[in-house]
């Protein structure tokens, strides 16, 4: 109930173009199957589903979506890393009257996104982590030029857009970073929708248990 309106099913895609040092879902960065060596057991992380298999699972809870105004949220990892698959799934959900939202880091090809995925989305949660280019490279492994450009393009579209910033102590929560982001969002008319997310340190524990298959 924290990833969009109403009661939702959240689908976590495995694979991300960024490698954020604080990621609270480190198991979603690598596209490959991994294993979590938890106390007294080993858990497999990563499973392939066909669109039909996912829809079968999702449709089991359609009554909850209808009653609560909920739906499905594509998360990760980064769903746009699998644009064709995510787009096909989102279209299938729309055809069935199920709302679809997207959580994204913003690092994707915009023309492909606009063609394949955007038409089937009702809401986009868009992460703006760091404004400074050098700091962004340092803490995520990639520059933010494409991310900021895509945000500007998306702000011109007719869709609910919610920019978000995770408050990582000493990294993203500095006055300089937050003020720079706020100024940019104000210029785009998005200042009132900016959401600041509390730091989740679960990734530190999960990182220690991860093993590649």
C-alpha positions, 0 to 999 in steps of 0.5 A, a space after each residue: 500500500 506504499 507504492 501508489 494508490 490503493 491496494 497494489 501488486 508490486 512487481 520487482 524487475 531484476 536488473 538496473 543500470 545504476 549501482 547505488 551505494 545505498 541501494 536497499 534492494 541490492 538483489 535487484 541490481 544484477 540481472 542474473 539469478 543470485 542466492 541469498 545465504 540467510 541463516 540456516 537456509 539459501 534463498 534463490 533470487 530471480 525467477 522468469 515469468 511469461 506475461 501470461 503467468 504474471 497476469 494469472 497471478 495478478 488477476 487473482 486480486 482484481 477485486 482488491 484493485 477495484 474496491 481500493 482504486 489500486 492496481 499494479 506497480 512496476 518496480 525493481 531494479 529498473 523495469 525500463 531495462 526490459 522495455 518491450 516486456 514491461 510495455 507488453 505487460 502494461 498494455 495487457 493490464 490496461 486492456 483488463 482495466 487494471 491501473 499500472 504505475 512505474 517506479 524508475 531511476 530515469 535512465 532509459 531511452 526516451 523515444 522507446 519509453 514513449 512508444 512502448 510503455 508510457 501510453 499504458 501508464 497512469 503514474 510514474 514515480 521518478 527518482 532524482 537522487 543527486 543533482 551534481 553530475 560528479 556526485 551522481 557518478 561517484 555514488 551510482 556509477 552513471 552520470 545523470 544527464 539522461 535522467 535529468 533530460 528524461 525528467 524534463 521530457 516527461 514533465 511535458 507529458 499528460 501523466 501523473 509524475 511524482 519525483 522522489 529523492 531518497 534521503 541518504 545521510 551525508 550523500 543525498 540529504 545535504 542542503 546543497 543537493 536538496 536545494 538544487 533539486 528543489 529549484 529544478 523541480 520548481 522550474 518544471 512545475 513539479 515542486 509541489 509533488 516532490 517526495 522525500 523518502 526516509 533512508 532504508 538501511 536494509 540493503 546493508 544486511 542483504 548485500 552481505 548475504 548475496 552470492 551469484 549463481 
